[in-house]
Amino acid sequence: MSPPELVGLYALTPDTTDTRWLAKAARALLAGGCRLLQYRNKTADDALRRAQAVALQKICRRHHAALIINDDFCLAADIGAEGAHLGRDDGNLAAARRLLGDAAIIGASCYGDLARARDAARAGASYVAFGAMYASASKPQASLAAHSLLARARDELRLPVCAIGGITLENAAPLLYAGASMLAVLHDLFRRAPAHIRPRALAYQQLFQETLP
């Protein structure tokens, strides 16, 4: 498939051992128009991570969406995912680019550090992510990043910029006005029953249409 435009809702999966529930939730999310899904499971063992990633990859392919693997670019290469997202301790971004190829989507967590974003851009990042923008349930100890970083990185690096951390439909618009082109969202989507995920995703899509040029 052609790589999707790096703009819009970027959903992050929750830690769960229930692969059937995860698949059902993912189908509802993608039916709501989301085209970027990051598989993120900090508690699963390697076998479960691979099984869940494979299941999600099949669902994403049917919906013409991109699956991005958090932390593990080797797993992304192994299952043929569209890319990987790397944090501070997740390996070398340039090595990930060499392994996954020029067409892969590779993102970098830059926290509140513009210098780190510059390094990621030089190493071949497809996008850079800043956060936490708000207090985050998944990372309650994370330091908050300045909203001003979003526009500074966008204008200097000429890369898509992703905002992450504590984002909800109610507090998302200021981040788009501040320069984000992607919103990484976990709890505001997946804390809901699958039947309620699709309308929430649709509401985010409406927000992007109303807010971004």
Backbone as ProteinMPNN parsed JSONL, in Angstrom:
{"seq_chain_A": "MSPPELVGLYALTPDTTDTRWLAKAARALLAGGCRLLQYRNKTADDALRRAQAVALQKICRRHHAALIINDDFCLAADIGAEGAHLGRDDGNLAAARRLLGDAAIIGASCYGDLARARDAARAGASYVAFGAMYASASKPQASLAAHSLLARARDELRLPVCAIGGITLENAAPLLYAGASMLAVLHDLFRRAPAHIRPRALAYQQLFQETLP", "coords_chain_A": {"N_chain_A": [[0.835, -1.189, 0.0], [0.313, 2.357, -0.484], [2.206, 4.733, 1.407], [0.486, 6.332, 4.094], [-0.635, 9.758, 4.395], [1.035, 11.715, 6.792], [-0.75, 12.815, 8.901], [-3.375, 13.673, 11.12], [-5.401, 11.557, 13.257], [-3.566, 9.478, 15.399], [-3.449, 6.529, 16.608], [-2.681, 4.813, 19.621], [-2.118, 1.628, 20.92], [-3.366, -0.019, 23.908], [-1.822, -1.636, 26.806], [-2.519, -4.979, 26.844], [-3.548, -8.361, 27.3], [-5.518, -9.514, 25.937], [-6.113, -10.483, 22.981], [-8.232, -10.821, 21.22], [-10.083, -8.856, 22.028], [-8.494, -6.601, 21.518], [-8.229, -6.716, 18.738], [-10.899, -6.354, 17.961], [-11.353, -3.774, 18.943], [-9.492, -2.359, 17.396], [-10.536, -2.698, 14.809], [-12.911, -1.218, 15.067], [-11.839, 1.327, 15.527], [-10.453, 1.854, 13.098], [-12.552, 1.768, 11.347], [-13.651, 4.129, 12.013], [-12.157, 5.949, 10.628], [-9.466, 6.378, 11.264], [-6.097, 6.17, 10.221], [-3.578, 5.591, 11.033], [-1.975, 3.485, 13.138], [-0.433, 2.642, 16.081], [1.199, -0.075, 17.404], [1.568, -0.815, 20.665], [2.747, -2.307, 23.446], [3.704, -2.641, 26.55], [3.959, -4.636, 28.412], [3.681, -7.227, 27.475], [5.027, -10.477, 26.584], [7.582, -11.601, 24.222], [6.445, -13.445, 22.396], [3.671, -12.995, 22.558], [3.581, -10.308, 21.833], [4.399, -10.475, 19.157], [2.339, -12.053, 18.057], [0.084, -10.422, 18.489], [0.829, -8.17, 17.015], [0.922, -9.215, 14.411], [-1.782, -9.897, 14.079], [-2.96, -7.34, 14.178], [-1.72, -6.193, 11.981], [-2.903, -7.525, 9.819], [-5.528, -6.578, 10.034], [-5.124, -3.82, 9.671], [-4.185, -3.778, 7.026], [-6.491, -4.529, 5.639], [-7.989, -2.266, 5.972], [-6.542, -0.339, 4.711], [-4.658, 1.014, 6.229], [-1.824, 2.154, 8.181], [0.426, 0.255, 10.095], [2.385, 0.851, 12.843], [5.164, -0.089, 14.723], [5.866, 0.08, 18.09], [8.891, 0.702, 19.797], [10.345, -1.58, 18.726], [12.048, -2.11, 16.06], [12.99, -4.298, 14.707], [10.991, -6.247, 14.973], [9.047, -4.928, 13.501], [10.191, -5.087, 10.932], [10.22, -7.856, 10.652], [7.498, -8.647, 10.48], [6.605, -7.159, 8.402], [5.53, -4.623, 8.843], [4.458, -1.187, 8.456], [6.176, 0.6, 9.616], [8.15, 1.952, 12.384], [8.303, 3.161, 15.761], [10.488, 4.95, 17.762], [11.829, 5.336, 20.979], [13.872, 6.904, 23.502], [15.506, 4.796, 24.409], [15.38, 2.768, 22.528], [16.963, 1.827, 20.465], [18.991, 2.47, 17.513], [18.164, 5.03, 15.335], [19.045, 5.482, 12.724], [19.958, 2.94, 12.059], [17.548, 1.578, 12.1], [16.317, 2.794, 9.911], [17.971, 1.889, 7.85], [17.414, -0.864, 7.933], [14.607, -1.028, 7.564], [14.093, 0.406, 5.294], [13.721, 2.989, 2.735], [11.062, 3.745, 2.356], [9.701, 3.296, 4.682], [7.819, 4.295, 7.587], [9.157, 6.071, 10.129], [9.265, 7.062, 13.371], [10.215, 9.334, 16.01], [10.547, 9.705, 19.475], [10.781, 12.722, 21.09], [10.386, 14.058, 23.384], [10.689, 16.847, 25.332], [12.571, 18.124, 23.803], [14.158, 19.9, 21.49], [16.643, 19.708, 20.272], [17.085, 16.97, 20.231], [15.14, 16.278, 18.395], [16.21, 17.47, 16.113], [18.466, 15.826, 15.743], [17.173, 13.403, 15.242], [15.88, 13.982, 12.84], [18.09, 14.321, 11.153], [18.983, 11.698, 11.161], [17.122, 10.402, 9.699], [14.375, 10.368, 10.365], [10.837, 10.078, 9.886], [8.871, 11.509, 11.099], [8.57, 13.607, 14.011], [8.001, 13.431, 17.525], [6.526, 15.081, 20.274], [6.153, 15.487, 23.798], [5.218, 14.892, 27.252], [2.191, 16.504, 26.414], [0.039, 17.105, 27.961], [-0.919, 16.114, 31.305], [-0.339, 12.684, 31.653], [-1.974, 9.582, 31.629], [-0.798, 7.139, 31.027], [1.898, 7.616, 31.313], [2.567, 8.856, 34.006], [4.657, 10.195, 35.286], [5.922, 11.693, 33.423], [7.591, 14.551, 32.112], [6.213, 17.742, 31.238], [5.902, 19.049, 27.956], [6.594, 22.034, 26.133], [4.071, 23.735, 24.323], [4.918, 25.406, 22.317], [7.039, 24.17, 21.105], [6.066, 22.633, 19.046], [5.394, 24.146, 16.709], [7.904, 25.3, 16.301], [9.525, 23.074, 15.697], [8.183, 22.087, 13.427], [8.516, 24.224, 11.596], [11.29, 24.518, 11.435], [12.348, 21.927, 10.883], [10.822, 20.887, 8.867], [9.227, 18.621, 8.908], [6.538, 16.3, 9.571], [4.844, 16.807, 12.659], [4.176, 15.337, 15.727], [1.99, 15.352, 18.465], [1.814, 14.213, 21.824], [0.516, 12.616, 24.767], [-1.718, 12.649, 27.269], [-3.84, 13.531, 25.699], [-7.071, 14.492, 24.733], [-10.291, 14.595, 23.123], [-11.378, 16.956, 23.922], [-9.262, 18.641, 24.654], [-7.659, 18.839, 22.459], [-7.63, 20.644, 20.251], [-6.045, 23.07, 20.726], [-3.464, 22.064, 20.36], [-3.316, 21.453, 17.666], [-3.61, 23.994, 16.561], [-1.234, 24.963, 17.533], [0.69, 23.752, 15.999], [0.901, 20.979, 15.614], [0.561, 18.154, 13.484], [-0.252, 15.611, 13.78], [-1.968, 13.667, 16.21], [-1.255, 11.755, 18.901], [-3.002, 9.318, 20.491], [-4.212, 7.482, 23.22], [-5.622, 6.624, 25.785], [-8.026, 8.106, 25.576], [-9.303, 6.936, 23.516], [-9.153, 4.035, 23.768], [-10.049, 3.458, 26.321], [-12.663, 3.079, 26.17], [-15.565, 1.027, 25.378], [-15.474, -1.143, 22.508], [-17.67, -0.53, 20.802], [-18.004, 2.155, 21.174], [-15.709, 3.323, 20.31], [-15.475, 3.791, 17.559], [-17.281, 6.069, 16.969], [-15.894, 7.98, 18.503], [-13.421, 8.127, 17.208], [-14.308, 9.097, 14.742], [-15.134, 11.613, 15.554], [-12.694, 12.817, 16.153], [-11.634, 12.888, 13.554], [-13.347, 14.757, 12.412], [-12.634, 16.997, 13.908], [-10.011, 17.462, 12.957], [-10.577, 18.098, 10.296], [-11.937, 20.496, 10.631], [-10.046, 22.126, 11.817], [-7.372, 22.034, 10.777], [-5.669, 23.492, 7.948]], "CA_chain_A": [[0.0, 0.0, 0.0], [1.047, 3.62, -0.455], [2.265, 5.277, 2.771], [-0.525, 7.361, 4.328], [-0.171, 11.076, 4.778], [1.273, 11.755, 8.229], [-1.606, 13.846, 9.473], [-4.608, 13.127, 11.654], [-5.393, 10.766, 14.474], [-2.531, 8.443, 15.453], [-3.909, 5.774, 17.774], [-1.716, 3.946, 20.303], [-2.842, 0.562, 21.601], [-3.075, -0.175, 25.335], [-1.304, -2.922, 27.27], [-3.567, -5.965, 27.088], [-3.279, -9.732, 26.855], [-6.731, -9.973, 25.258], [-5.91, -10.193, 21.566], [-9.539, -10.719, 20.559], [-10.605, -7.509, 22.319], [-7.653, -5.637, 20.829], [-8.588, -6.751, 17.322], [-12.224, -5.739, 17.826], [-11.182, -2.337, 19.153], [-8.786, -1.825, 16.234], [-11.482, -2.62, 13.685], [-13.799, -0.079, 15.308], [-11.04, 2.532, 15.346], [-10.175, 2.077, 11.688], [-13.839, 2.078, 10.731], [-13.87, 5.538, 12.298], [-11.345, 6.795, 9.757], [-8.049, 6.449, 11.632], [-5.245, 5.468, 9.265], [-2.27, 5.376, 11.648], [-2.126, 2.729, 14.374], [0.831, 2.201, 16.669], [1.102, -1.184, 18.353], [2.37, -0.515, 21.843], [2.4, -3.152, 24.593], [4.903, -2.616, 27.383], [3.945, -5.72, 29.387], [3.598, -8.544, 26.833], [6.277, -11.145, 26.226], [7.881, -11.499, 22.793], [5.519, -14.253, 21.601], [2.383, -12.308, 22.497], [3.759, -9.096, 21.038], [4.412, -10.812, 17.741], [1.01, -12.515, 17.669], [-0.806, -9.277, 18.417], [1.244, -7.322, 15.898], [0.48, -9.875, 13.175], [-3.234, -9.741, 13.988], [-3.25, -5.952, 13.846], [-1.263, -5.919, 10.619], [-3.94, -8.011, 8.897], [-6.661, -5.654, 10.11], [-4.708, -2.567, 9.041], [-4.124, -3.968, 5.575], [-7.857, -4.532, 5.104], [-8.516, -0.903, 6.044], [-5.579, 0.552, 4.061], [-4.043, 1.806, 7.295], [-0.433, 1.818, 8.462], [0.763, -0.231, 11.429], [3.7, 1.262, 13.319], [5.517, -0.872, 15.902], [6.579, 0.831, 19.113], [10.099, 0.158, 20.457], [11.023, -2.755, 18.179], [12.058, -2.031, 14.599], [13.215, -5.648, 14.163], [9.667, -6.853, 14.84], [8.409, -4.273, 12.353], [10.746, -5.683, 9.717], [9.859, -9.274, 10.622], [6.113, -8.872, 10.059], [6.29, -6.305, 7.269], [4.774, -3.433, 9.24], [4.807, 0.009, 7.681], [7.219, 1.384, 10.243], [8.463, 1.782, 13.799], [8.476, 4.367, 16.551], [11.592, 4.701, 18.672], [12.082, 6.236, 22.084], [15.258, 7.171, 23.876], [16.262, 3.57, 24.66], [14.839, 1.743, 21.636], [17.849, 1.506, 19.369], [19.521, 3.515, 16.654], [17.204, 5.355, 14.288], [19.667, 5.276, 11.415], [19.956, 1.495, 11.816], [16.172, 1.231, 11.76], [16.08, 3.238, 8.54], [18.674, 0.965, 6.938], [16.732, -2.154, 7.917], [13.224, -0.947, 7.11], [14.059, 0.959, 3.95], [13.405, 4.4, 2.564], [9.621, 4.007, 2.357], [9.126, 3.046, 6.007], [7.496, 5.404, 8.488], [9.935, 5.936, 11.359], [9.067, 8.202, 14.242], [11.136, 9.45, 17.141], [10.114, 10.449, 20.656], [11.734, 13.791, 21.374], [10.048, 14.561, 24.712], [10.616, 18.299, 25.221], [13.944, 18.425, 23.414], [14.267, 20.209, 20.067], [17.931, 19.195, 19.778], [16.88, 15.555, 19.93], [14.383, 16.237, 17.146], [17.147, 17.753, 15.021], [19.263, 14.613, 15.539], [16.305, 12.401, 14.627], [15.685, 14.375, 11.448], [19.327, 14.004, 10.419], [19.122, 10.245, 11.067], [16.146, 9.874, 8.752], [13.024, 10.242, 10.905], [9.713, 10.521, 9.062], [8.173, 12.492, 11.915], [9.078, 13.74, 15.381], [6.904, 13.496, 18.491], [6.826, 15.814, 21.503], [5.203, 15.317, 24.89], [3.764, 14.918, 27.307], [1.574, 17.809, 26.26], [-0.796, 17.232, 29.148], [-0.688, 15.009, 32.229], [-0.609, 11.447, 30.928], [-2.302, 8.422, 32.458], [0.117, 6.033, 30.748], [3.22, 8.0, 31.816], [2.241, 9.943, 34.944], [5.849, 10.918, 35.729], [6.531, 12.388, 32.292], [7.628, 16.011, 32.146], [5.397, 18.378, 30.209], [6.624, 19.739, 26.884], [5.983, 23.308, 25.753], [3.333, 23.727, 23.06], [5.661, 26.172, 21.322], [7.954, 23.275, 20.397], [5.416, 22.034, 17.882], [5.604, 25.02, 15.546], [9.346, 25.471, 16.072], [10.021, 21.881, 15.006], [7.577, 22.048, 12.095], [9.08, 25.245, 10.714], [12.721, 24.303, 11.251], [12.709, 20.611, 10.366], [9.987, 20.568, 7.702], [8.731, 17.26, 9.092], [5.313, 16.229, 10.367], [5.069, 16.864, 14.101], [3.165, 14.613, 16.481], [1.843, 15.672, 19.887], [1.444, 13.023, 22.58], [0.46, 12.758, 26.219], [-2.892, 13.193, 27.908], [-4.684, 14.219, 24.72], [-8.464, 14.111, 24.593], [-11.005, 15.386, 22.125], [-11.683, 18.261, 24.502], [-8.087, 19.516, 24.766], [-6.805, 18.604, 21.293], [-7.57, 21.733, 19.274], [-4.894, 23.964, 20.883], [-2.246, 21.439, 19.84], [-3.352, 21.615, 16.215], [-3.31, 25.401, 16.299], [0.166, 25.211, 17.904], [1.608, 23.227, 14.993], [0.877, 19.523, 15.448], [-0.214, 17.6, 12.375], [-0.718, 14.313, 14.242], [-2.242, 13.562, 17.639], [-1.128, 10.383, 19.388], [-4.038, 9.184, 21.511], [-4.387, 6.132, 23.742], [-6.715, 6.415, 26.741], [-9.286, 8.716, 25.164], [-9.923, 6.006, 22.578], [-9.24, 2.633, 24.161], [-10.719, 3.247, 27.607], [-14.066, 2.88, 25.829], [-15.951, -0.217, 24.737], [-15.285, -1.025, 21.053], [-18.805, 0.105, 20.125], [-17.915, 3.609, 21.331], [-14.444, 3.798, 19.763], [-15.683, 4.318, 16.205], [-17.733, 7.466, 16.972], [-14.856, 8.86, 19.035], [-12.463, 8.332, 16.117], [-14.955, 9.979, 13.771], [-15.12, 12.965, 16.104], [-11.345, 13.342, 15.938], [-11.495, 13.208, 12.139], [-14.066, 16.013, 12.207], [-11.804, 18.054, 14.489], [-8.915, 17.763, 12.024], [-11.131, 18.781, 9.124], [-12.339, 21.846, 11.002], [-8.964, 22.891, 12.419], [-6.186, 22.147, 9.925], [-5.96, 24.016, 6.609]], "C_chain_A": [[0.871, 1.242, 0.0], [1.081, 4.149, 0.974], [1.2, 6.355, 2.962], [0.126, 8.702, 4.621], [-0.045, 11.126, 6.294], [0.552, 12.956, 8.833], [-2.844, 13.147, 10.017], [-4.404, 12.355, 12.94], [-4.387, 9.63, 14.366], [-2.796, 7.66, 16.739], [-2.814, 4.853, 18.299], [-2.474, 2.893, 21.093], [-2.457, 0.487, 23.078], [-2.4, -1.515, 25.618], [-2.486, -3.851, 27.531], [-3.087, -7.332, 26.618], [-4.443, -10.289, 26.039], [-6.663, -9.594, 23.785], [-7.237, -10.052, 20.828], [-10.144, -9.338, 20.795], [-9.817, -6.458, 21.553], [-8.003, -5.57, 19.352], [-9.941, -6.083, 17.084], [-12.137, -4.229, 17.975], [-10.497, -1.697, 17.951], [-9.707, -1.707, 15.028], [-12.438, -1.44, 13.846], [-13.082, 1.244, 15.071], [-10.841, 2.85, 13.87], [-11.457, 2.344, 10.907], [-14.218, 3.533, 10.971], [-12.947, 6.472, 11.552], [-9.889, 6.925, 10.127], [-7.22, 5.636, 10.647], [-3.827, 5.266, 9.777], [-2.478, 4.706, 12.999], [-0.755, 2.277, 14.854], [0.566, 1.069, 17.652], [2.112, -0.958, 19.459], [1.89, -1.409, 22.977], [3.659, -3.331, 25.43], [5.006, -3.823, 28.314], [3.958, -7.11, 28.764], [4.973, -9.147, 26.605], [6.431, -11.138, 24.701], [6.871, -12.255, 21.933], [4.173, -13.558, 21.462], [2.49, -11.03, 21.67], [3.723, -9.421, 19.544], [3.028, -11.242, 17.265], [0.04, -11.348, 17.544], [-0.454, -8.367, 17.249], [0.798, -7.909, 14.567], [-1.02, -9.721, 12.99], [-3.614, -8.324, 13.584], [-2.821, -5.609, 12.425], [-2.297, -6.369, 9.592], [-5.132, -7.062, 8.863], [-6.321, -4.335, 9.42], [-4.669, -2.689, 7.529], [-5.523, -3.916, 4.958], [-8.45, -3.131, 5.077], [-7.575, 0.122, 5.392], [-4.979, 1.538, 5.063], [-2.623, 1.308, 7.538], [-0.289, 1.349, 9.902], [2.207, 0.149, 11.74], [3.978, 0.498, 14.609], [6.323, -0.013, 16.864], [7.776, 0.029, 19.62], [10.95, -0.78, 19.603], [11.018, -2.723, 16.651], [12.366, -3.38, 13.953], [11.898, -6.401, 14.009], [8.922, -6.231, 13.667], [8.895, -4.87, 11.039], [10.28, -7.122, 9.552], [8.459, -9.497, 10.083], [5.71, -8.004, 8.872], [5.403, -5.13, 7.614], [5.275, -2.222, 8.462], [5.882, 0.86, 8.346], [7.381, 1.091, 11.711], [8.553, 3.145, 14.456], [9.484, 4.087, 17.643], [11.687, 5.782, 19.733], [13.563, 6.319, 22.383], [16.097, 5.887, 23.956], [15.904, 2.439, 23.706], [15.707, 1.452, 20.42], [18.14, 2.698, 18.479], [18.573, 3.789, 15.491], [17.791, 5.136, 12.895], [19.716, 3.794, 11.059], [18.558, 1.009, 11.451], [15.855, 1.628, 10.326], [16.764, 2.298, 7.554], [17.924, -0.358, 6.82], [15.361, -2.065, 7.258], [13.076, -0.33, 5.723], [13.544, 2.381, 3.889], [11.921, 4.7, 2.694], [8.986, 3.853, 3.732], [8.835, 4.342, 6.744], [8.254, 5.178, 9.794], [9.787, 7.215, 12.165], [10.014, 8.174, 15.418], [10.484, 10.244, 18.259], [11.182, 11.475, 21.006], [11.435, 14.503, 22.691], [9.863, 16.082, 24.639], [11.892, 18.877, 24.662], [14.039, 18.657, 21.902], [15.581, 19.711, 19.485], [17.817, 17.716, 19.429], [16.095, 15.407, 18.625], [15.285, 16.53, 15.95], [17.991, 16.523, 14.704], [18.438, 13.539, 14.838], [16.077, 12.717, 13.153], [16.913, 14.036, 10.608], [19.488, 12.504, 10.214], [18.065, 9.604, 10.177], [14.746, 9.681, 9.288], [11.99, 10.748, 9.902], [8.894, 11.582, 9.77], [8.829, 12.538, 13.281], [7.885, 13.957, 16.306], [7.368, 14.194, 19.763], [5.737, 15.565, 22.547], [5.934, 14.92, 26.169], [3.238, 16.364, 27.203], [0.66, 18.137, 27.431], [-0.436, 16.07, 30.078], [-1.188, 13.712, 31.605], [-0.89, 10.306, 31.89], [-1.326, 7.282, 32.235], [1.536, 6.318, 31.231], [3.058, 9.161, 32.795], [3.444, 10.751, 35.406], [6.491, 11.743, 34.617], [6.489, 13.902, 32.476], [6.778, 16.575, 31.016], [6.283, 19.12, 29.214], [5.865, 21.011, 26.507], [5.263, 23.179, 24.412], [4.1, 24.446, 21.956], [6.65, 25.315, 20.542], [7.353, 22.763, 19.091], [5.656, 22.872, 16.626], [7.081, 25.207, 15.254], [9.905, 24.285, 15.297], [9.454, 21.802, 13.588], [8.274, 23.008, 11.141], [10.556, 25.004, 10.434], [13.027, 23.009, 10.514], [11.946, 20.23, 9.106], [9.564, 19.107, 7.716], [7.373, 17.325, 9.774], [5.655, 16.152, 11.851], [3.874, 16.241, 14.811], [3.171, 15.088, 17.932], [1.33, 14.437, 20.609], [1.343, 13.371, 24.061], [-0.783, 13.439, 26.735], [-3.889, 13.856, 26.984], [-6.088, 13.615, 24.708], [-9.098, 14.968, 23.511], [-11.224, 16.812, 22.62], [-10.479, 19.194, 24.572], [-7.188, 19.464, 23.535], [-6.614, 19.828, 20.408], [-6.39, 22.674, 19.484], [-3.59, 23.376, 20.343], [-2.181, 21.54, 18.315], [-3.042, 23.054, 15.835], [-1.844, 25.721, 16.59], [1.161, 24.593, 16.93], [1.634, 21.733, 14.806], [0.076, 19.148, 14.209], [-0.77, 16.228, 12.709], [-0.939, 14.378, 15.75], [-2.186, 12.092, 18.03], [-2.035, 10.223, 20.601], [-4.162, 7.724, 21.917], [-5.665, 6.051, 24.581], [-8.042, 6.989, 26.264], [-10.002, 7.874, 24.118], [-10.189, 4.659, 23.238], [-9.775, 2.392, 25.563], [-12.198, 2.941, 27.39], [-14.311, 1.467, 25.301], [-15.802, -0.063, 23.23], [-16.422, -0.331, 20.325], [-18.734, 1.626, 20.184], [-16.605, 4.183, 20.772], [-14.649, 4.42, 18.386], [-16.215, 5.743, 16.217], [-16.707, 8.433, 17.549], [-13.811, 9.149, 17.957], [-13.039, 9.259, 15.057], [-14.955, 11.424, 14.252], [-13.744, 13.606, 15.97], [-11.153, 13.725, 14.471], [-12.192, 14.53, 11.823], [-13.259, 17.191, 12.743], [-10.674, 18.443, 13.546], [-9.442, 18.521, 10.813], [-11.483, 20.234, 9.427], [-11.167, 22.738, 11.378], [-7.773, 23.092, 11.49], [-6.577, 22.706, 8.564], [-6.182, 22.887, 5.618]], "O_chain_A": [[2.025, 1.2, 0.427], [0.088, 4.031, 1.692], [1.024, 7.205, 2.089], [1.282, 8.773, 5.039], [-0.921, 10.635, 7.006], [1.16, 13.957, 9.214], [-3.309, 12.157, 9.453], [-3.382, 12.48, 13.615], [-4.356, 8.909, 13.369], [-2.408, 8.088, 17.826], [-2.111, 4.2, 17.529], [-3.379, 3.227, 21.857], [-1.354, 0.881, 23.457], [-2.405, -2.415, 24.777], [-3.355, -3.542, 28.347], [-2.32, -7.441, 25.661], [-4.365, -11.399, 25.512], [-7.104, -8.514, 23.392], [-7.348, -9.245, 19.906], [-10.66, -8.719, 19.864], [-10.399, -5.525, 20.998], [-8.067, -4.483, 18.777], [-10.108, -5.335, 16.121], [-12.771, -3.488, 17.224], [-10.88, -0.605, 17.532], [-9.655, -0.714, 14.303], [-12.739, -0.744, 12.877], [-13.645, 2.169, 14.485], [-11.038, 3.987, 13.444], [-11.441, 3.069, 9.912], [-15.01, 4.105, 10.222], [-12.949, 7.676, 11.812], [-9.127, 7.531, 9.374], [-7.608, 4.527, 10.28], [-2.961, 4.813, 9.029], [-3.085, 5.287, 13.899], [-0.013, 1.615, 14.127], [-0.191, 1.227, 18.61], [3.322, -0.915, 19.236], [0.75, -1.283, 23.424], [4.564, -4.08, 25.062], [6.044, -4.016, 28.947], [4.222, -8.087, 29.465], [5.962, -8.43, 26.453], [5.525, -10.721, 23.98], [6.479, -11.776, 20.869], [3.596, -13.532, 20.375], [1.589, -10.711, 20.895], [3.085, -8.713, 18.766], [2.59, -10.839, 16.188], [-0.742, -11.292, 16.595], [-1.342, -7.851, 16.571], [0.344, -7.177, 13.688], [-1.488, -9.447, 11.885], [-4.492, -8.13, 12.743], [-3.483, -4.825, 11.744], [-2.539, -5.673, 8.607], [-5.68, -6.776, 7.799], [-7.135, -3.795, 8.67], [-5.089, -1.77, 6.827], [-5.717, -3.334, 3.891], [-9.317, -2.839, 4.254], [-7.798, 1.326, 5.516], [-4.819, 2.725, 4.78], [-2.265, 0.194, 7.155], [-0.819, 1.973, 10.821], [3.128, -0.189, 10.996], [3.123, 0.443, 15.492], [7.348, 0.556, 16.488], [7.677, -1.178, 19.841], [12.173, -0.779, 19.743], [10.099, -3.242, 16.019], [12.045, -3.593, 12.784], [11.705, -7.116, 13.026], [8.24, -6.933, 12.921], [8.098, -5.128, 10.138], [9.979, -7.558, 8.441], [8.238, -10.429, 9.31], [4.582, -8.107, 8.389], [4.611, -4.681, 6.786], [6.366, -2.234, 7.891], [6.444, 1.75, 7.708], [6.833, 0.119, 12.231], [8.839, 4.15, 13.806], [9.359, 3.103, 18.372], [11.634, 6.976, 19.438], [14.397, 5.857, 21.605], [17.277, 5.901, 23.605], [16.101, 1.27, 24.037], [15.224, 0.883, 19.441], [17.602, 3.788, 18.671], [18.222, 2.874, 14.746], [17.102, 4.658, 11.994], [19.537, 3.426, 9.898], [18.4, 0.136, 10.598], [15.196, 0.879, 9.604], [16.182, 1.951, 6.526], [17.812, -0.912, 5.726], [14.995, -2.941, 6.474], [12.058, -0.52, 5.057], [13.003, 2.908, 4.861], [11.553, 5.802, 3.103], [7.836, 4.247, 3.921], [9.512, 5.352, 6.553], [8.01, 4.19, 10.488], [10.137, 8.303, 11.707], [10.55, 7.126, 15.779], [9.936, 11.322, 18.029], [12.348, 11.13, 21.195], [12.141, 15.437, 23.071], [8.961, 16.553, 23.946], [12.267, 19.998, 25.003], [14.004, 17.702, 21.126], [15.628, 19.328, 18.316], [18.391, 17.263, 18.439], [16.367, 14.5, 17.839], [15.142, 15.911, 14.895], [18.211, 16.205, 13.535], [18.935, 12.847, 13.95], [16.081, 11.816, 12.314], [16.793, 13.529, 9.493], [20.061, 12.074, 9.212], [18.107, 8.399, 9.929], [13.983, 8.897, 8.722], [12.228, 11.709, 9.17], [8.296, 12.448, 9.132], [9.556, 11.621, 13.663], [6.892, 14.58, 15.929], [8.461, 13.933, 20.266], [4.556, 15.449, 22.219], [7.134, 14.646, 26.15], [3.769, 17.292, 27.814], [0.528, 19.293, 27.835], [0.273, 15.148, 29.675], [-2.307, 13.643, 31.097], [-0.146, 10.085, 32.846], [-1.048, 6.525, 33.165], [2.293, 5.393, 31.525], [3.369, 10.306, 32.468], [3.282, 11.878, 35.873], [7.495, 12.419, 34.845], [5.492, 14.461, 32.933], [6.642, 15.953, 29.963], [7.28, 19.737, 29.587], [4.636, 21.048, 26.559], [5.792, 22.581, 23.475], [3.942, 24.119, 20.78], [7.057, 25.686, 19.442], [8.081, 22.493, 18.136], [6.079, 22.345, 15.596], [7.48, 25.267, 14.09], [10.669, 24.465, 14.349], [10.183, 21.481, 12.649], [8.586, 22.644, 10.008], [11.027, 25.253, 9.324], [13.87, 22.99, 9.618], [12.374, 19.35, 8.361], [9.543, 18.441, 6.681], [7.079, 18.29, 10.478], [6.63, 15.513, 12.245], [2.722, 16.573, 14.535], [4.229, 15.21, 18.549], [0.507, 13.696, 20.072], [1.997, 14.296, 24.544], [-0.905, 14.661, 26.656], [-4.705, 14.662, 27.431], [-6.262, 12.397, 24.678], [-8.509, 15.944, 23.046], [-11.252, 17.756, 21.83], [-10.647, 20.413, 24.552], [-6.075, 19.989, 23.561], [-5.526, 20.025, 19.865], [-5.763, 23.061, 18.497], [-2.708, 24.12, 19.914], [-1.1, 21.696, 17.747], [-2.294, 23.302, 14.889], [-1.269, 26.626, 15.985], [2.356, 24.874, 17.016], [2.33, 21.246, 13.916], [-0.959, 19.749, 13.921], [-1.654, 15.726, 12.013], [-0.202, 15.049, 16.472], [-2.977, 11.282, 17.545], [-1.862, 10.904, 21.612], [-4.212, 6.836, 21.066], [-6.666, 5.481, 24.145], [-9.091, 6.401, 26.529], [-11.189, 8.081, 23.863], [-11.328, 4.193, 23.262], [-9.944, 1.24, 25.964], [-12.903, 2.582, 28.333], [-13.389, 0.797, 24.838], [-15.984, 1.038, 22.711], [-16.191, 0.377, 19.345], [-19.327, 2.311, 19.351], [-16.418, 5.4, 20.765], [-14.064, 5.458, 18.079], [-15.647, 6.587, 15.524], [-16.65, 9.59, 17.132], [-13.367, 10.288, 17.811], [-12.328, 10.115, 14.53], [-14.797, 12.349, 13.456], [-13.639, 14.803, 15.705], [-10.574, 14.77, 14.175], [-11.675, 15.333, 11.047], [-13.202, 18.25, 12.119], [-10.408, 19.63, 13.356], [-8.819, 19.48, 10.357], [-11.34, 21.102, 8.566], [-11.26, 23.962, 11.279], [-7.222, 24.19, 11.417], [-7.673, 22.439, 8.071], [-6.438, 23.14, 4.441]]}, "name": "protein", "num_of_chains": 1, "seq": "MSPPELVGLYALTPDTTDTRWLAKAARALLAGGCRLLQYRNKTADDALRRAQAVALQKICRRHHAALIINDDFCLAADIGAEGAHLGRDDGNLAAARRLLGDAAIIGASCYGDLARARDAARAGASYVAFGAMYASASKPQASLAAHSLLARARDELRLPVCAIGGITLENAAPLLYAGASMLAVLHDLFRRAPAHIRPRALAYQQLFQETLP"}
